[in-house]
Structures are given as C-alpha cells and as structure tokens.
Amino acid sequence: MEDRGRNSRTYNNRKKTSARPSGRPASQSRNRRTSGQTPGRRPTGRRSSADRARMRRRRQRNRMIQLVLLIILVIAAIAGIVIWKRYSPSKEQYDMKKYYGIEKDGQLGITVDNKVVEAKGKLSDGKAYVAYDVVRDYINSRFYWDSNENVLLYMLPKDMISVDVGSKDYSVSREKKSEDYVILKTEGNTAYIALDFVQQYTNIDYEMSSNPDHVMIRTKWGKTDVATVKKNTQVRYQGGVKSPVLAELKKKDEVTIIESEENWKKIRTKEGVIGYVKNNTLKNEEKKNITRKFDEQNYSSISKDYTINMAWHNVTNQDANKGVAQKIAQTKGLTTLAPTWVHVADTSGNITSIASSDYVSYAHQQNIEVWMTVRDFDGGISSEQESYELLSYTSRRETLITQLIAEALRVGVDGINVDFEKISDKCGEHYIEFIRELSVKCRQNGLVLSVDNYVPKSFNTQYDRKEQGIVADYVVIMGYDEYYAGSPEAGPVSSYNYVKEGIEETLKEVPAKKVISGIPFFTRLWKETPKTEEELASEKGTDAAEYSVNVESVAYGMDNAQAQIKQAGVETTWDKKAGQNYATWEDLAGRCQIHRTKT
C-alpha cells in the first residue's frame, strides 16, 4: 500500500510538473517544494522501520482484542443457550396414558378427588365401569362383591340390594327393578360396576374426558379452595418449568387448589388432571362451597334413654342358666345381661345354642334386658381361617343370620351381642358386611345390635369401627387383655391408661352415645421363672430372646385374687402407673405378682 501511495503521489507530481509555465527550470520547482517542508522530518511518503514496527504491534493488538471479543461473544452465546435450555419452559408433552396408568385399549383412567388411582375402569356401550376394589376403597365401601357366589350387594338401612353378573335387573329385598344398561360385568377375576349405578346410592359426580379416555369422580363436597386462570398456561407434572406438560389451561378456567408451594400450586382441572402451575398464573383465589343434592340413607338406631350397665354372663351349659338370679343379686345397677349362649357350629353358618326363655323371663322381671351373645370361638369354629370361610360366602352369612334371628325371637331376647375375635385382615370386608346384613334384620325385628371390639390398635383396623358406629346400635370396647394368657411378660390385665386409650381412640370413629366401655372383673396371677442357659441359647435371635424369664398365669375373679394375696401373707401397694393395687412375692415356683382393682 505504501508503494502504491508513493507511485500515485509521483504521478500527481508529474502531472503538476507538466502543467507549470514553460521556461521555469525543473530544479527550481523541486527546490520550492522542498523548502516548504518542516526541517528535520522525512518526507511523508516514507516511514521509518520504527513506525512500521509500531504499526505491526498495533495491528497485532487489534487482532488480539478482536479475538478476545470474539471468544467472549462465543462464550456468551453458549452460556445463553445453556441458560435458555435450563430455564426456558419445556414444551415436552407427558405421556397421558402413562400418567393414568393405561396399558391397553378400552382401559379407563380414573381420578378420584385429588388422587389418580389405578386405571381399573373400562368403557362399554358408552357407559363407564369401575372395578369393585376402586369403588370399595375410594368411592363407597358399602358396595360388596362376593367373588365366590358372583353377586354384588349393597345394604340399605332396611333392605338389601342384590345384582347378578351381566344383568340389567336388580332386587331390593324382594322387589325387582331394572336399568337400561348392564349393571355388573366381569373380566377375568375383576368385577366392574356401572358408575351410574354407584351414583344412585352415593353422593358423587363424575365427568368423562377423552385423549385418553378417563373419568374424574368427585366424592368430597363443601368448602373448596378454587382459583381462576389469569392467562393461558400449562399444567406440569411437577413444580418446575422443565417438567413435562400435562394439559393446557385457558384464561378464565377454574381450577381446584390442592396445596401451595413457594412458586407453584398443585391443582386439579375439571377434567381431573392433577399437576402444577405457577402462582402468578392464577387469580381470585377463594373458598367455594361446592354441593350436590343427594338424599343420604338414614341408618336409624335403637338408643336407650338410660346409662347401660352391661355384664357378660359366661354361661357354658343349660344348668348354668339357673345362676341368673345369683348373678343379678351380686351386681348393683345392672341394666343388661349378655349371656354367652350361642356359638357358630361350622363354616356353613349353623349355630349351637343353650338360650333359655326362662332366663329371659326372670331377667325381664328384674327390669333387665338380655342381649344374646354369639361367638366365633370356644365352641364350634375357633380359628381365623374358619371365620373367613364362614363370612366370605353370602349364603353362609345368610344361614347364620337367619338362625340367629330365629333363636333371638324364640327365647324373647332384646338384642344380639356379636363377639367375633377371630377376624383376620383378609376377612375384614366380609366381617363388616356380616354386621351390615345383621343390622338390617335386627332393625326389621326391633332387636338391639351391639358389637364387641378390641382396644383400637393398628393391627385390628379390619374390624372397621367407623362403619360399626353407623349401622350398629352400640359399639362395645373390650378394655382388657392388655397382658393376656400366653403373654411373654407379666402385667395388668387392664391398666388405667389402657382403658383410657380404648375410649379416646374409639370416640374418634364412633358417636359417644353408642360407646360402651367394658372393664374386667378378673385379674391374673403371674409366676415368673428364670430361663435356663439352654433356653436362652436356643432363643437367640428371636423375639423370645428379649425376655429373660418364663411366665405363666391363672385368671382369678377379684374375690379369689384377694384370697391369693391373703394366703401369701403380703400387703398390696398402689401402682400409680397402672392405677391398681399390686402385690408381689416369692414362692418355691418363682416370683409371683398380681394386679387388683382398688376396693
């Protein structure tokens, strides 16, 4: 470039030279130009090596700056892309079949209130059908499916509804009725109930949607947190913009708020999609009273207008019935006797009974009611498996109930007391169905129905005290056997706190006016002997290894318990924790101890 510049300037000089007046010497013209330059400077057409070096360094610096700027721009662009990918809202659509658990055609996804449950539903002839266990567990537990005899039952206060598989007909007691759809269908081992039929007897509403086929079922009513969608937005699987999209919401849609988080809310759409939306996409949050007109069934109860003081009378044979007069004479304020007359003889539902009409007549003369007790132990059947085999068949329950009602009417008792203590987890639904069915027959015949229960614990919830509190007249707490025959350690049969716990826990599920608290008039004399080295070695690693002594016990009534204490020549002391008198002593067999209620 410098050379071209010099050539260009030389050319111009030449042009100017050619244009000067003739006769002027060329040397004169050059001298004038030279004389106009600054002394000591080189002509501008030439640059020194130092200038050229500075220019090169400048150009290198410029190139370096440009390179650094380019690198910064590239890094910024990459960072922007990373940030965008990380924080920009995902457009990924969640697989809704997977969301509802749908694995095959014809399957119906199910949402019940604020929970997506197993997709145990199906569409058939335009009707929604829901599997029995979903109906039982989430919608209405009073529906009962007998898989042994293929019949669906529903107990009304004074009637039984019965539906056969594949039928449009059903019976209410002896009255035949019909629907324009099949009420009950089966597929393999699964029974499906038409949701329209369930709705007749349950305060529910539902809405069907497609893509994929699913149903939203509402069972809970009353004050509900709702909000309006402020602008079009997405419902996401989890709280976060990168979470997949479940559904689209439009401005002014109403959603139900399930719970709130810092920046997100868990909501349910009207179609039953449950997911998350940003807090700033909602407005007008409020509590809305959502109701549905429905006539609930009224399960009437017999309620005495006095405090019930009931005593179980352990009657083991016909001759023992003659002891009723002595029993009444020994007890103050007695209002009700429950003689242990009836046992379930076999798994077919037959009973054995030593009930006595004379016993009932004498008790009535003393203004005392008689509630005939029926047991699933101590005679006839006496195991969890036998109780299950009995109660899991509708025809066998019917036989048992028919015979119980007939026997109650024969001797003229005032009620029936159920003392079933062999109910396993798997038998729970069959047991409570038996109580429902028996309650209907008792109502029809004016008989009091009372049901005996253990002190509530996590391992006996299968007795369903809440449902008992609805269909039975009285729920009785057996507030004893805290330490029982066969217990690995000694202790009181019924401490103060044990009885208190039984009452408090039962009142959480049963109305107070229906609760009877049973306390024992017996105790146990315990004898403890140290385990041998051989016993301790053989029990190592088992639960029994927690106890260093062997225990055995004998049950005594209170008078006989006092006689044992007197015979031992010891005094009782007050056990504050148990709320009872306590005595202990040593004999040849080992250490003895006994608790006794204070008198």
C-alpha positions in Angstrom: 0.0 0.0 0.0 2.9 2.4 0.7 4.4 1.8 -2.7 1.1 2.4 -4.4 0.8 5.6 -2.5 4.1 6.8 -3.5 3.6 6.0 -7.2 0.2 7.8 -7.0 1.8 10.8 -5.5 4.7 10.8 -8.0 2.2 10.6 -10.8 0.4 13.6 -9.4 3.6 15.5 -9.1 4.4 14.7 -12.6 1.0 16.0 -13.7 1.6 19.2 -11.8 5.1 19.5 -13.2 3.8 19.2 -16.7 1.4 22.0 -16.0 3.8 24.6 -14.8 4.7 27.6 -17.0 7.3 26.9 -19.6 10.7 28.3 -19.2 10.8 27.5 -15.3 13.6 25.1 -14.5 12.6 21.8 -13.1 15.1 22.2 -10.3 13.5 25.4 -9.1 10.2 23.8 -8.8 11.6 21.0 -6.7 13.5 23.4 -4.5 10.3 25.3 -3.7 8.5 22.1 -2.5 11.4 21.1 -0.5 11.8 24.4 1.1 8.2 24.2 2.4 8.8 21.1 4.4 9.5 21.1 8.2 13.1 20.9 8.8 14.3 17.5 10.3 11.2 15.5 9.1 11.3 12.8 6.5 9.0 13.2 3.5 5.6 11.8 4.3 5.8 9.3 1.5 8.3 7.3 3.5 8.1 5.6 7.0 10.8 4.5 9.2 11.3 0.9 10.4 10.2 2.0 13.9 7.0 3.4 12.5 6.3 0.2 10.7 7.1 -1.9 13.9 4.6 0.2 15.8 2.0 -0.3 13.2 2.6 -4.1 13.3 2.3 -4.1 17.1 -0.9 -2.0 16.9 -2.4 -4.4 14.3 -1.5 -7.4 16.4 -3.1 -5.8 19.5 -6.2 -5.0 17.5 -6.3 -8.6 16.2 -5.9 -9.9 19.7 -8.6 -7.6 21.1 -10.9 -8.8 18.2 -10.1 -12.4 19.0 -10.8 -11.9 22.7 -14.0 -10.1 21.9 -15.0 -12.9 19.6 -14.2 -15.5 22.3 -16.3 -13.6 24.8 -19.1 -13.4 22.3 -18.9 -17.1 21.7 -18.8 -17.9 25.4 -21.8 -15.5 26.0 -23.7 -17.2 23.2 -23.0 -20.7 24.6 -23.9 -19.5 28.1 -27.1 -18.0 26.8 -28.0 -21.3 25.1 -27.3 -23.2 28.2 -29.3 -20.8 30.4 -32.1 -20.9 27.9 -32.2 -24.7 27.8 -32.0 -24.8 31.6 -34.6 -22.2 32.5 -36.8 -21.9 29.5 -40.2 -23.6 29.8 -40.2 -27.1 28.4 -42.7 -27.9 25.7 -42.4 -31.7 26.2 -45.8 -33.4 26.5 -46.1 -36.0 29.2 -47.5 -39.4 28.0 -51.0 -39.2 29.4 -51.6 -42.9 29.0 -48.6 -43.4 31.3 -50.0 -40.7 33.6 -53.3 -42.5 34.1 -51.7 -46.0 34.1 -53.5 -47.0 30.9 -51.8 -50.0 29.3 -54.3 -51.3 26.8 -57.2 -50.2 24.6 -60.5 -50.0 26.4 -58.9 -49.1 29.7 -60.3 -46.1 31.5 -58.2 -43.8 33.6 -59.6 -42.8 36.9 -59.2 -39.7 39.1 -61.0 -39.6 42.5 -61.0 -36.2 44.1 -57.3 -35.3 44.3 -55.8 -38.6 43.5 -55.1 -40.5 40.3 -55.9 -44.1 41.2 -55.2 -47.4 39.3 -56.7 -47.4 35.8 -59.2 -50.1 36.8 -62.0 -48.8 34.6 -63.5 -49.6 31.2 -65.8 -48.1 28.7 -68.6 -50.4 27.4 -71.6 -49.4 25.4 -70.9 -45.7 26.2 -71.0 -46.4 29.9 -68.2 -46.0 32.4 -67.5 -49.0 34.6 -65.2 -49.0 37.6 -63.6 -52.1 39.3 -65.1 -53.1 42.6 -61.9 -52.6 44.6 -61.7 -49.0 43.4 -65.4 -48.4 44.3 -64.8 -50.0 47.7 -61.5 -48.2 48.6 -62.2 -44.8 47.1 -65.9 -44.2 46.4 -68.3 -46.2 48.6 -67.1 -49.0 50.8 -70.7 -50.2 51.4 -70.7 -52.0 48.0 -69.8 -55.6 48.5 -68.7 -58.1 45.9 -68.9 -61.8 46.6 -66.5 -63.4 44.2 -67.4 -66.9 45.4 -71.1 -66.6 44.5 -70.8 -63.9 41.8 -73.2 -61.4 43.4 -73.0 -57.7 44.2 -74.7 -56.5 47.4 -75.5 -53.1 48.8 -77.1 -52.7 52.2 -79.7 -50.0 52.8 -81.0 -49.3 56.3 -83.8 -51.9 56.0 -83.2 -53.6 52.6 -80.6 -55.5 50.7 -79.8 -54.7 47.1 -78.6 -57.6 45.0 -77.2 -57.7 41.5 -76.2 -60.7 39.4 -73.4 -60.6 36.8 -74.4 -59.5 33.3 -77.9 -58.4 34.3 -79.8 -55.2 33.9 -82.1 -56.3 36.7 -81.6 -56.0 40.4 -83.6 -56.7 43.6 -84.3 -54.5 46.6 -85.2 -57.2 49.1 -88.0 -59.0 47.1 -88.8 -56.2 44.7 -87.4 -56.4 41.2 -86.1 -53.3 39.4 -84.3 -52.7 36.1 -81.9 -50.3 34.4 -81.4 -49.7 30.7 -77.7 -50.9 31.0 -75.9 -53.9 32.3 -75.1 -53.0 36.0 -72.3 -55.5 36.7 -69.7 -57.0 34.4 -66.8 -59.3 35.0 -63.5 -59.7 33.2 -61.3 -62.5 34.5 -61.3 -62.1 38.3 -62.3 -58.4 38.2 -65.9 -57.2 38.7 -66.8 -53.8 37.2 -69.8 -51.8 38.4 -71.5 -49.2 36.2 -70.7 -45.8 37.6 -74.3 -44.7 37.0 -75.5 -47.4 39.4 -72.9 -46.4 42.0 -74.1 -42.8 41.8 -77.7 -43.8 42.7 -76.5 -44.8 46.2 -73.5 -42.5 46.6 -73.1 -38.7 46.7 -70.8 -38.5 43.8 -70.5 -36.6 40.5 -68.3 -37.5 37.6 -67.1 -36.2 34.2 -65.8 -38.2 31.3 -63.0 -36.9 29.1 -61.0 -38.4 26.1 -57.4 -38.4 24.8 -57.0 -40.8 26.6 -60.4 -42.0 28.0 -60.6 -41.1 31.7 -63.1 -40.2 34.3 -63.0 -37.6 37.1 -65.0 -38.6 40.1 -65.8 -36.2 42.9 -66.8 -37.6 46.3 -66.0 -34.7 48.6 -68.2 -31.7 49.0 -68.3 -28.4 50.9 -65.7 -25.6 51.2 -63.1 -26.0 48.5 -60.1 -23.8 47.5 -60.5 -22.7 43.9 -58.9 -20.1 41.6 -59.3 -18.6 38.2 -56.7 -18.9 35.5 -55.2 -15.4 34.7 -53.7 -16.2 31.3 -53.2 -19.2 29.1 -50.8 -21.6 30.7 -49.7 -25.2 31.1 -50.3 -27.8 33.9 -47.0 -29.5 34.5 -46.2 -32.9 36.0 -44.1 -31.4 38.8 -43.4 -27.9 40.0 -40.8 -26.5 37.6 -40.6 -25.1 34.1 -38.6 -28.1 32.8 -41.2 -30.6 33.9 -43.3 -32.1 31.1 -46.7 -30.6 30.3 -49.9 -32.5 31.3 -52.6 -30.2 30.0 -53.3 -26.7 28.6 -55.3 -24.2 30.6 -57.1 -21.3 29.1 -57.8 -17.9 30.6 -60.8 -17.9 32.9 -60.7 -21.6 33.5 -61.4 -22.6 37.1 -59.2 -25.0 39.0 -59.2 -26.6 42.4 -56.2 -25.8 44.6 -54.8 -28.8 46.3 -51.7 -27.4 48.0 -49.4 -24.4 47.7 -45.6 -24.3 47.4 -43.2 -21.4 47.2 -43.7 -20.5 43.5 -46.1 -23.2 42.4 -49.5 -24.6 43.2 -50.7 -28.1 42.9 -54.1 -28.0 41.2 -56.8 -30.2 39.7 -58.5 -29.3 36.5 -62.2 -30.0 35.9 -61.2 -33.0 33.7 -59.3 -34.5 36.6 -55.7 -33.7 35.6 -53.6 -33.1 38.7 -50.4 -31.2 38.4 -48.6 -27.9 39.0 -49.0 -24.3 37.7 -47.1 -21.1 38.6 -48.6 -19.0 41.3 -48.6 -15.9 39.1 -50.9 -17.6 36.5 -53.8 -17.7 39.0 -56.1 -15.0 40.4 -59.2 -14.7 42.5 -58.3 -17.5 45.0 -61.3 -18.2 47.2 -63.1 -20.9 49.2 -66.1 -22.0 47.3 -69.0 -24.1 48.7 -69.5 -26.9 46.2 -72.5 -29.1 46.9 -74.7 -31.7 45.2 -78.3 -32.5 46.1 -78.4 -36.1 47.4 -80.6 -37.9 50.0 -78.3 -39.8 52.3 -79.5 -43.1 53.7 -80.5 -42.8 57.4 -79.4 -45.8 59.4 -81.6 -45.5 62.4 -80.5 -46.9 65.8 -82.1 -48.1 69.0 -80.8 -45.8 71.7 -81.7 -46.4 75.4 -82.6 -43.3 77.5 -80.5 -44.5 80.4 -76.9 -45.4 81.1 -76.2 -49.0 80.1 -74.6 -51.2 82.8 -74.0 -54.4 80.9 -72.4 -57.6 82.2 -71.3 -60.6 80.2 -72.6 -63.8 81.8 -70.3 -66.7 81.0 -72.8 -69.5 80.6 -71.3 -72.8 79.5 -74.3 -75.2 79.8 -78.1 -75.3 80.4 -77.7 -75.7 84.1 -75.6 -72.6 84.3 -78.7 -70.6 83.2 -80.1 -71.2 86.6 -77.4 -68.9 88.0 -79.1 -65.8 86.6 -80.8 -64.9 89.9 -77.4 -65.1 91.7 -75.7 -63.1 89.0 -78.3 -60.3 89.3 -78.2 -60.3 93.1 -74.4 -59.9 93.1 -74.5 -56.9 90.8 -75.6 -53.4 91.6 -77.2 -51.1 89.0 -77.3 -53.8 86.3 -79.4 -52.9 83.2 -78.3 -55.5 80.7 -77.1 -59.1 80.7 -75.2 -60.7 77.8 -75.2 -64.5 78.3 -72.7 -66.4 76.2 -75.3 -68.7 74.7 -74.6 -69.1 71.0 -71.6 -70.5 69.1 -71.0 -70.8 65.4 -71.0 -74.6 64.9 -69.4 -74.8 61.5 -68.4 -72.8 58.4 -71.8 -73.4 56.8 -73.3 -70.9 59.3 -75.1 -73.3 61.6 -75.3 -72.4 65.3 -75.4 -74.2 68.6 -77.4 -72.5 71.4 -78.2 -73.0 75.1 -80.5 -70.0 75.2 -83.2 -70.1 77.8 -86.6 -68.4 77.7 -86.9 -68.8 81.5 -83.6 -66.9 81.9 -85.0 -64.1 79.8 -88.3 -64.0 81.7 -86.6 -63.8 85.0 -84.3 -61.0 83.8 -87.2 -59.1 82.5 -89.0 -59.4 85.8 -86.0 -57.6 87.3 -86.2 -54.9 84.6 -83.0 -56.2 83.0 -82.6 -56.6 79.2 -80.9 -59.7 77.7 -78.6 -59.4 74.7 -77.8 -62.8 73.4 -74.0 -63.2 72.7 -72.7 -65.1 69.7 -69.1 -66.1 69.5 -66.7 -67.4 66.8 -64.5 -69.2 69.4 -64.8 -71.5 72.5 -67.1 -74.0 70.7 -67.6 -74.9 67.1 -65.4 -72.8 64.8 -62.4 -71.3 66.6 -59.8 -70.0 64.1 -59.2 -67.1 61.7 -59.4 -69.4 58.7 -62.8 -70.8 59.8 -64.2 -67.4 60.4 -63.0 -66.4 56.9 -64.6 -69.4 55.3 -67.8 -68.7 57.0 -68.1 -64.9 56.3 -66.8 -64.8 52.8 -69.9 -66.6 51.3 -73.2 -64.7 51.2 -75.2 -67.9 51.5 -73.4 -68.9 54.7 -73.8 -65.4 56.2 -77.5 -65.6 55.4 -77.8 -69.0 57.1 -76.1 -67.7 60.2 -78.2 -64.5 60.4 -81.4 -66.4 59.8 -80.7 -68.8 62.6 -79.6 -66.0 65.0 -82.8 -64.0 64.4 -84.9 -67.1 64.8 -83.2 -68.0 68.1 -83.5 -64.5 69.4 -87.2 -64.4 68.6 -87.7 -67.9 70.1 -86.5 -67.0 73.6 -87.6 -63.4 73.5 -84.2 -61.6 74.0 -83.9 -57.8 73.5 -80.8 -57.9 71.4 -77.9 -59.7 69.9 -74.3 -59.1 71.0 -71.6 -60.1 68.5 -68.3 -61.3 69.9 -66.2 -62.3 67.0 -62.5 -62.3 67.9 -61.0 -64.4 65.0 -61.1 -61.8 62.2 -58.0 -61.6 60.0 -57.1 -58.7 57.7 -58.4 -60.6 54.6 -61.7 -61.3 56.4 -62.3 -57.6 57.4 -64.6 -56.7 54.5 -66.6 -59.9 54.9 -67.0 -59.4 58.6 -68.3 -55.8 58.3 -70.7 -57.0 55.6 -72.0 -59.5 58.0 -72.5 -56.7 60.6 -74.4 -54.7 58.0 -76.6 -57.5 57.0 -77.3 -58.5 60.6 -78.2 -54.9 61.4 -80.9 -54.8 58.7 -82.5 -57.9 60.2 -82.2 -56.5 63.7 -83.9 -53.3 62.6 -86.7 -55.2 60.9 -87.3 -57.1 64.1 -86.7 -54.4 66.7 -83.6 -56.1 68.2 -80.6 -54.1 69.6 -77.4 -54.9 67.8 -74.1 -54.5 69.8 -70.7 -55.4 68.6 -67.6 -56.2 70.8 -64.2 -54.7 69.8 -60.6 -54.8 71.0 -59.0 -51.6 72.2 -58.2 -49.8 68.9 -54.7 -50.6 67.6 -53.0 -50.5 64.2 -53.3 -54.3 63.9 -57.1 -54.5 64.4 -58.4 -51.8 62.0 -60.1 -54.6 59.9 -63.0 -54.5 62.4 -64.0 -51.1 60.9 -65.3 -49.4 64.0 -66.4 -46.4 62.0 -68.9 -48.4 59.9 -70.0 -50.3 63.0 -70.8 -46.9 64.6 -73.1 -46.2 61.7 -75.0 -49.5 61.3 -74.9 -51.0 64.8 -76.7 -49.6 67.9 -73.8 -50.0 70.3 -70.1 -50.5 69.9 -68.5 -52.2 73.0 -64.8 -51.8 73.9 -63.3 -54.9 75.5 -60.9 -52.9 77.6 -58.9 -55.8 78.9 -56.3 -58.4 78.0 -53.6 -55.8 77.9 -51.5 -58.6 79.3 -53.1 -61.8 78.3 -52.9 -65.6 78.7 -49.8 -66.5 76.8 -48.2 -63.1 77.1 -44.4 -63.2 77.1 -44.3 -60.9 80.1 -46.4 -60.2 83.2 -48.5 -57.1 83.7 -52.0 -55.8 84.5 -55.0 -57.1 82.6 -56.3 -53.6 82.2 -54.4 -50.6 83.4 -55.9 -47.1 83.7 -54.2 -45.7 80.6 -55.1 -48.8 78.6 -58.8 -48.3 79.3 -58.5 -44.5 78.7 -56.8 -45.1 75.3 -59.5 -47.5 74.3 -62.2 -44.9 75.0 -60.4 -42.0 73.4 -59.5 -43.9 70.2 -63.0 -45.3 69.8 -64.6 -41.9 70.2 -62.6 -40.7 67.1 -64.7 -43.1 65.0 -67.9 -43.8 66.9 -70.5 -41.4 68.4 -70.2 -41.2 72.2 -73.9 -42.2 72.7 -73.1 -45.5 71.0 -70.0 -46.4 73.0 -69.9 -48.9 75.9 -66.6 -49.4 77.7 -66.1 -52.9 79.1 -63.7 -53.4 82.1 -62.7 -56.7 83.6 -63.8 -58.1 86.9 -60.9 -60.5 86.8 -57.1 -60.4 87.0 -54.2 -62.7 86.5 -51.7 -64.2 89.0 -48.4 -64.3 87.2 -45.5 -66.6 88.0 -42.0 -65.9 86.6 -39.1 -68.3 86.5 -35.7 -67.5 85.1 -34.8 -69.1 81.7 -32.1 -71.7 81.7 -28.9 -71.2 79.7 -30.1 -73.8 77.2 -33.3 -71.9 76.7 -31.6 -68.6 76.3 -29.2 -70.1 73.7 -32.0 -71.7 71.7 -34.0 -68.4 71.6 -31.0 -66.3 70.5 -32.0 -64.1 67.5 -35.8 -64.5 68.1 -38.4 -62.2 69.8 -38.4 -64.5 72.8 -34.8 -63.6 73.5 -36.0 -60.2 74.7 -37.4 -61.8 77.8 -35.1 -63.4 80.5 -37.9 -65.2 82.3 -40.7 -67.7 81.5 -44.1 -66.6 82.6 -47.4 -68.4 83.2 -50.7 -67.1 84.6 -54.0 -68.1 86.1 -57.1 -66.0 85.8 -59.0 -65.2 89.1 -62.1 -63.2 89.9 -61.5 -60.3 92.3 -62.5 -62.2 95.4 -60.3 -65.2 94.6 -57.5 -62.8 93.8 -57.7 -61.2 97.2 -57.7 -64.7 98.7 -54.4 -65.5 96.9 -52.8 -62.3 98.3 -54.0 -63.1 101.8 -52.7 -66.7 101.6 -49.3 -65.4 100.5 -49.3 -63.1 103.6 -48.4 -60.0 101.7 -49.7 -56.4 101.5 -50.7 -54.6 98.3 -49.2 -51.3 97.3 -50.7 -48.8 94.9 -49.3 -48.9 91.4 -49.7 -45.3 90.3 -48.9 -46.1 86.6 -51.4 -49.0 86.3 -54.0 -47.3 88.6 -54.4 -50.5 90.6 -53.3 -52.3 93.7 -50.3 -54.5 93.2 -48.7 -57.3 95.2 -45.6 -59.5 94.6 -43.9 -62.3 96.5 -41.6 -65.3 96.1 -42.5 -68.9 96.4 -40.9 -72.2 95.5 -42.0 -71.8 91.9 -40.6 -68.4 91.5 -41.7 -64.8 91.6 -45.4 -64.1 91.8 -47.2 -60.9 91.0 -50.8 -59.8 90.7 -52.7 -56.6 90.0 -56.1 -56.0 91.5 -58.6 -53.1 91.1 -58.9 -50.9 94.2 -61.8 -51.6 96.5 
